[in-house]
Amino acid sequence: MEAALEKISVAVRNLGPIFRTKLFSEEIVVLNSPEYSQHVLKSKEMGHLPKPYLLYETLHDMLGNGLILSQGEYWHSQRKLLSKGFTYGALRSYTKIYNKCAKRFVGDLGKLFEGENRYEYQQINTMIHLCGIQIITEVVMGLDTWKDKEEAERVADSFTSLKNIAFQRIRQGLGLLWDPIWKLHPLGREYRRNVRDIDNVIQNLIARYRTINGEQEIKHSKRIVNISEPSKSDDDDDYEAPQFDNMLEMMFKAGLTEKQIVAEVKTLIWAGYETTSTATHFLLFLLASNKEHQDACREEVDRIFNDTKLCPTSGELTLEALSEMKQLERCLFETLRMIPVIGSVTRKLESPLKIPGDENLEIPAGINVNVPMGLHHRLPEYFPNPEKFDPDRFLPENSARRQPTLLFLFRLDQGTALV
């Protein structure tokens, strides 16, 4: 795998900092240079943000017109609304959810490896996926799905199947990209069956939310949504998300229709659990493969959890404590550099994109522009010996010498956005 990636990286580098290619009938300009890429990644112009039909429409049945697939002013308004759920204050209010789900996950791991199984190989990917879904579902909807593992498993399995089928649809060529053929194809029928399963689970969860909170109160309450309000409960076992401390409540208050809410909930759950659980898989794998860094992370975690100022409640992680885990953070960044969850971003220009420099390049409207971040992460001039797992690349003194957009996956506060 590493050898193949290195060959691809070398071959693409030889094509220069910018080149043209085609995907079926679509012309694509690849910005093969971080210096060029920053002009599209940092652009706030609406004409530089649209997603290309060919690459995104295959996901439309799965996610609807949610944040990832929506366009234009509707996308802008939805992003403005939903971004309230990712503020520092909101993240602070979610820490009880993180702690609760993490304790359950660690408890399940302990049971899996107890007794004679202590040194046996065990498959834990399903456990990681379920933990991710339980966290994101409670953050988005305020519902604890711990007792509904079958529903969580259905969602995880269906999303995995849909993603795999979508990739097969693209790989098999133009025939399956034509909707009349796709609807009759066995893969198309399986795809729609999985979509119905997910929709049914999401609609059942929304109905449960309405039952718990009272539909009239949701619809007519004049209270202001304050997602940064911390939980008043100190009892972990009885903890429920505060009434206005979830993103579903924000959507109700904003007047979104049932169809819009289902699309956004599906998008948030899929994007939230898929990216975090995948990154967690690779982080654990790379730490296990690099014992010195695994030991350093364990020592750091033990030290911070034993610090009563950072963790006043034994075994409870705070946001302040999390921000002190610099070694673990660097290991996560290095994991995302080596195995990015999102390998590239493509935009279809509706207005020309100017790239300042010696040649003053301008890419005309109507062209797809691709930024191959996965290849940028392996450029030896920015990341020497790129095949080596080296978290110290992300020490402040080393990061300062690189293009800021090389780190945009990890520094969304710098103004870049994937969706």
VODO-125946 format. One record per residue (C-alpha): residue number from 1; x, y, z. Coordinates in pm, whole numbers, plus 50000, padded with zeros to 5 digits. Example, Ala and Ser with C-alpha at 12.3 -4.5 7.8 and 13.67 -1.06 7.14 Angstrom:
<fikols>
<1,<51230,49550,50780>>
<2,<51367,49894,50714>>
</fikols>
This chain:
<fikols>
<1,<50000,50000,50000>>
<2,<50273,50247,50099>>
<3,<50478,50157,49791>>
<4,<50176,50215,49565>>
<5,<50103,50553,49725>>
<6,<50466,50656,49686>>
<7,<50463,50564,49314>>
<8,<50143,50764,49260>>
<9,<50286,51057,49454>>
<10,<50608,51062,49247>>
<11,<50418,51026,48919>>
<12,<50182,51313,49001>>
<13,<50466,51537,49124>>
<14,<50634,51495,48786>>
<15,<50328,51651,48620>>
<16,<50406,51987,48777>>
<17,<50223,52223,49016>>
<18,<49910,52243,48801>>
<19,<49779,52015,48526>>
<20,<49461,51912,48345>>
<21,<49299,51571,48332>>
<22,<48955,51421,48265>>
<23,<48714,51206,48463>>
<24,<48473,51067,48205>>
<25,<48349,51381,48026>>
<26,<48441,51620,48309>>
<27,<48756,51829,48275>>
<28,<48950,51871,48599>>
<29,<49235,52106,48684>>
<30,<49450,51958,48961>>
<31,<49625,52207,49189>>
<32,<49927,51995,49265>>
<33,<50094,52261,49478>>
<34,<50006,52384,49829>>
<35,<50085,52739,49715>>
<36,<49823,52716,49441>>
<37,<49574,52516,49649>>
<38,<49544,52780,49919>>
<39,<49365,53014,49676>>
<40,<49068,52780,49643>>
<41,<49075,52649,50002>>
<42,<49072,52997,50153>>
<43,<48835,53155,49905>>
<44,<48512,53295,50050>>
<45,<48365,53369,49707>>
<46,<48042,53174,49653>>
<47,<48140,53103,49291>>
<48,<48438,52899,49414>>
<49,<48240,52674,49651>>
<50,<47995,52464,49439>>
<51,<48041,52087,49439>>
<52,<48064,51903,49105>>
<53,<47762,51696,49007>>
<54,<47955,51384,48905>>
<55,<48140,51338,49234>>
<56,<47866,51443,49477>>
<57,<47537,51343,49316>>
<58,<47609,50973,49382>>
<59,<47566,51053,49754>>
<60,<47248,51257,49716>>
<61,<47001,50975,49777>>
<62,<47195,50881,50089>>
<63,<47231,51227,50247>>
<64,<46966,51440,50079>>
<65,<47022,51814,50051>>
<66,<47221,51832,50375>>
<67,<47524,52044,50452>>
<68,<47771,51836,50251>>
<69,<47568,51834,49928>>
<70,<47372,52161,49941>>
<71,<47482,52458,49732>>
<72,<47477,52838,49722>>
<73,<47288,53053,49969>>
<74,<47103,52755,50118>>
<75,<47438,52591,50201>>
<76,<47561,52918,50349>>
<77,<47255,52959,50574>>
<78,<47267,52595,50689>>
<79,<47638,52617,50764>>
<80,<47581,52934,50966>>
<81,<47305,52763,51166>>
<82,<47481,52432,51230>>
<83,<47819,52588,51309>>
<84,<47665,52697,51642>>
<85,<47687,52334,51744>>
<86,<48067,52334,51710>>
<87,<48164,52639,51915>>
<88,<48398,52606,52212>>
<89,<48104,52650,52447>>
<90,<47912,52375,52270>>
<91,<48209,52138,52285>>
<92,<48239,52205,52657>>
<93,<47876,52107,52709>>
<94,<47936,51777,52525>>
<95,<48214,51656,52758>>
<96,<47973,51460,52977>>
<97,<47860,51271,52668>>
<98,<48222,51200,52570>>
<99,<48307,51076,52919>>
<100,<47999,50857,52946>>
<101,<48047,50690,52607>>
<102,<48424,50654,52655>>
<103,<48372,50474,52987>>
<104,<48129,50235,52824>>
<105,<48371,50173,52537>>
<106,<48664,50104,52772>>
<107,<48440,49876,52978>>
<108,<48348,49676,52667>>
<109,<48716,49653,52571>>
<110,<48795,49519,52918>>
<111,<48532,49247,52881>>
<112,<48656,49159,52533>>
<113,<49015,49105,52647>>
<114,<48954,48951,52989>>
<115,<49066,48604,53094>>
<116,<49201,48377,52823>>
<117,<49134,48641,52556>>
<118,<49387,48881,52707>>
<119,<49653,48822,52441>>
<120,<49426,48715,52157>>
<121,<49362,48916,51841>>
<122,<49018,49077,51858>>
<123,<48816,49274,51603>>
<124,<48718,49610,51755>>
<125,<48615,49813,51449>>
<126,<48242,49758,51514>>
<127,<48284,49874,51875>>
<128,<48458,50192,51757>>
<129,<48183,50262,51501>>
<130,<47907,50210,51758>>
<131,<48077,50435,52011>>
<132,<48110,50706,51745>>
<133,<47744,50676,51646>>
<134,<47629,50690,52010>>
<135,<47831,51006,52075>>
<136,<47722,51190,51761>>
<137,<47356,51084,51801>>
<138,<47339,51226,52152>>
<139,<47523,51543,52048>>
<140,<47292,51598,51750>>
<141,<46962,51471,51889>>
<142,<46999,51466,52267>>
<143,<46912,51095,52273>>
<144,<47110,50822,52448>>
<145,<47103,50522,52212>>
<146,<47307,50294,52440>>
<147,<47013,50056,52489>>
<148,<46934,50055,52116>>
<149,<47250,49894,51982>>
<150,<47059,49716,51707>>
<151,<46944,50050,51565>>
<152,<47299,50188,51584>>
<153,<47434,49875,51413>>
<154,<47173,49910,51136>>
<155,<47278,50270,51075>>
<156,<47650,50182,51073>>
<157,<47605,49883,50842>>
<158,<47376,50074,50606>>
<159,<47608,50375,50581>>
<160,<47904,50145,50511>>
<161,<47710,49964,50238>>
<162,<47596,50292,50083>>
<163,<47948,50431,50073>>
<164,<48084,50115,49910>>
<165,<47802,50104,49654>>
<166,<47853,50474,49568>>
<167,<48221,50406,49493>>
<168,<48127,50103,49282>>
<169,<47883,50319,49086>>
<170,<48158,50566,48998>>
<171,<48414,50296,48915>>
<172,<48181,50110,48678>>
<173,<48152,50408,48446>>
<174,<47901,50632,48279>>
<175,<47630,50367,48241>>
<176,<47549,50350,48613>>
<177,<47577,50728,48648>>
<178,<47267,50761,48425>>
<179,<46971,50751,48665>>
<180,<46729,50538,48452>>
<181,<46986,50256,48435>>
<182,<47091,50302,48798>>
<183,<46733,50265,48923>>
<184,<46699,49928,48749>>
<185,<47044,49793,48841>>
<186,<47074,49550,49138>>
<187,<47323,49786,49305>>
<188,<47072,50070,49269>>
<189,<46799,49864,49435>>
<190,<47032,49766,49721>>
<191,<47134,50129,49759>>
<192,<46772,50246,49795>>
<193,<46699,49966,50043>>
<194,<46982,50086,50268>>
<195,<46864,50447,50236>>
<196,<46515,50342,50352>>
<197,<46666,50161,50653>>
<198,<46858,50472,50759>>
<199,<46559,50701,50701>>
<200,<46337,50476,50913>>
<201,<46585,50477,51203>>
<202,<46633,50857,51185>>
<203,<46257,50921,51168>>
<204,<46200,50689,51465>>
<205,<46464,50878,51664>>
<206,<46304,51213,51576>>
<207,<45964,51076,51682>>
<208,<46117,50960,52011>>
<209,<46269,51305,52062>>
<210,<45927,51464,52008>>
<211,<45767,51225,52255>>
<212,<46028,51297,52523>>
<213,<46029,51675,52480>>
<214,<45668,51738,52379>>
<215,<45588,51848,52026>>
<216,<45400,52161,52132>>
<217,<45690,52279,52347>>
<218,<45935,52217,52063>>
<219,<45718,52405,51816>>
<220,<45603,52702,52021>>
<221,<45854,52759,52302>>
<222,<45994,53114,52304>>
<223,<46309,53022,52497>>
<224,<46638,53111,52331>>
<225,<46854,52819,52225>>
<226,<47174,52826,52431>>
<227,<47388,52536,52317>>
<228,<47678,52641,52536>>
<229,<47477,52590,52856>>
<230,<47648,52313,53056>>
<231,<47454,52023,53201>>
<232,<47319,52069,53553>>
<233,<47329,51696,53625>>
<234,<47617,51541,53816>>
<235,<47485,51186,53791>>
<236,<47642,51016,53490>>
<237,<47403,50724,53487>>
<238,<47098,50951,53482>>
<239,<47252,51213,53258>>
<240,<47036,51340,52973>>
<241,<47135,51617,52735>>
<242,<46990,51954,52845>>
<243,<46667,52045,52669>>
<244,<46828,52308,52447>>
<245,<47170,52153,52432>>
<246,<47148,51963,52104>>
<247,<47144,52048,51736>>
<248,<46805,51895,51661>>
<249,<46643,52156,51884>>
<250,<46820,52430,51686>>
<251,<46678,52290,51363>>
<252,<46324,52284,51503>>
<253,<46363,52643,51624>>
<254,<46498,52755,51286>>
<255,<46180,52628,51121>>
<256,<46337,52354,50909>>
<257,<46093,52112,50748>>
<258,<46085,51742,50836>>
<259,<46266,51660,50510>>
<260,<46538,51918,50580>>
<261,<46584,51794,50936>>
<262,<46619,51431,50825>>
<263,<46880,51533,50564>>
<264,<47085,51735,50815>>
<265,<47065,51468,51086>>
<266,<47178,51199,50841>>
<267,<47461,51422,50721>>
<268,<47581,51507,51072>>
<269,<47566,51146,51193>>
<270,<47740,51006,50885>>
<271,<48007,51276,50864>>
<272,<48060,51277,51240>>
<273,<48091,50908,51310>>
<274,<48255,50804,50981>>
<275,<48543,51051,51003>>
<276,<48611,51017,51376>>
<277,<48583,50639,51391>>
<278,<48804,50597,51082>>
<279,<49066,50833,51225>>
<280,<49049,50645,51557>>
<281,<49108,50312,51380>>
<282,<49421,50440,51207>>
<283,<49549,50622,51516>>
<284,<49528,50304,51726>>
<285,<49695,50104,51448>>
<286,<49985,50349,51408>>
<287,<50036,50379,51784>>
<288,<50044,50000,51816>>
<289,<50300,49993,51533>>
<290,<50515,50261,51699>>
<291,<50544,50156,52063>>
<292,<50760,50449,52174>>
<293,<50485,50694,52078>>
<294,<50217,50471,52229>>
<295,<50408,50468,52559>>
<296,<50454,50847,52546>>
<297,<50079,50897,52492>>
<298,<49995,50660,52778>>
<299,<50231,50844,53014>>
<300,<50079,51178,52913>>
<301,<49722,51055,52963>>
<302,<49805,50905,53304>>
<303,<49975,51226,53416>>
<304,<49684,51447,53310>>
<305,<49415,51224,53460>>
<306,<49607,51228,53790>>
<307,<49621,51609,53787>>
<308,<49335,51717,54015>>
<309,<49340,52071,53873>>
<310,<49281,51950,53518>>
<311,<49058,51655,53614>>
<312,<48893,51747,53946>>
<313,<48657,51448,53919>>
<314,<48843,51118,53908>>
<315,<48820,50954,53565>>
<316,<48640,51254,53410>>
<317,<48805,51433,53119>>
<318,<48758,51810,53088>>
<319,<48808,52025,52780>>
<320,<49102,52193,52955>>
<321,<49262,51854,53020>>
<322,<49210,51752,52659>>
<323,<49384,52067,52536>>
<324,<49692,51966,52739>>
<325,<49734,51633,52560>>
<326,<49993,51767,52315>>
<327,<50166,51435,52247>>
<328,<49836,51266,52164>>
<329,<49736,51563,51948>>
<330,<50059,51541,51747>>
<331,<50007,51168,51698>>
<332,<49654,51234,51571>>
<333,<49777,51503,51331>>
<334,<50047,51271,51199>>
<335,<49788,50995,51154>>
<336,<49569,51230,50949>>
<337,<49871,51337,50746>>
<338,<49966,50981,50658>>
<339,<49611,50847,50615>>
<340,<49376,51143,50563>>
<341,<49009,51070,50615>>
<342,<48936,51296,50316>>
<343,<49200,51258,50045>>
<344,<49095,51539,49814>>
<345,<48845,51820,49764>>
<346,<48687,51915,49430>>
<347,<48498,52232,49345>>
<348,<48319,52331,49022>>
<349,<48395,52696,48954>>
<350,<48102,52924,48877>>
<351,<48335,53223,48858>>
<352,<48700,53245,48746>>
<353,<48971,53162,49001>>
<354,<49280,53381,48987>>
<355,<49609,53239,49113>>
<356,<49858,53522,49172>>
<357,<50222,53459,49094>>
<358,<50477,53489,48820>>
<359,<50234,53368,48555>>
<360,<49912,53522,48700>>
<361,<49710,53212,48618>>
<362,<49333,53224,48585>>
<363,<49113,52914,48579>>
<364,<48788,52988,48391>>
<365,<48438,52928,48521>>
<366,<48286,52588,48447>>
<367,<48604,52396,48529>>
<368,<48636,52144,48813>>
<369,<48928,52222,49045>>
<370,<49078,51943,49254>>
<371,<49304,51977,49560>>
<372,<49478,51642,49632>>
<373,<49554,51691,50003>>
<374,<49660,51329,50045>>
<375,<49944,51388,49798>>
<376,<50035,51723,49953>>
<377,<50081,51544,50284>>
<378,<50357,51334,50128>>
<379,<50563,51613,49974>>
<380,<50919,51562,50106>>
<381,<51000,51933,50086>>
<382,<50736,51992,50354>>
<383,<50740,51654,50530>>
<384,<51090,51498,50510>>
<385,<51084,51117,50499>>
<386,<50704,51126,50453>>
<387,<50656,50748,50498>>
<388,<50781,50766,50857>>
<389,<50538,50811,51147>>
<390,<50690,51119,51310>>
<391,<50451,51319,51533>>
<392,<50726,51572,51609>>
<393,<50658,51720,51264>>
<394,<50377,51901,51442>>
<395,<50584,52061,51714>>
<396,<50518,52438,51694>>
<397,<50868,52518,51567>>
<398,<50833,52263,51284>>
<399,<50477,52355,51185>>
<400,<50566,52724,51158>>
<401,<50783,52659,50852>>
<402,<50505,52506,50643>>
<403,<50225,52647,50430>>
<404,<49922,52701,50660>>
<405,<49687,52525,50416>>
<406,<49896,52209,50441>>
<407,<49741,52178,50787>>
<408,<49390,52286,50694>>
<409,<49249,51946,50786>>
<410,<49365,52009,51139>>
<411,<49321,52386,51162>>
<412,<48967,52463,51051>>
<413,<48980,52774,51271>>
<414,<49209,52930,51010>>
<415,<48910,52987,50786>>
<416,<48919,52687,50556>>
<417,<48625,52452,50514>>
<418,<48560,52115,50358>>
<419,<48182,52150,50331>>
</fikols>
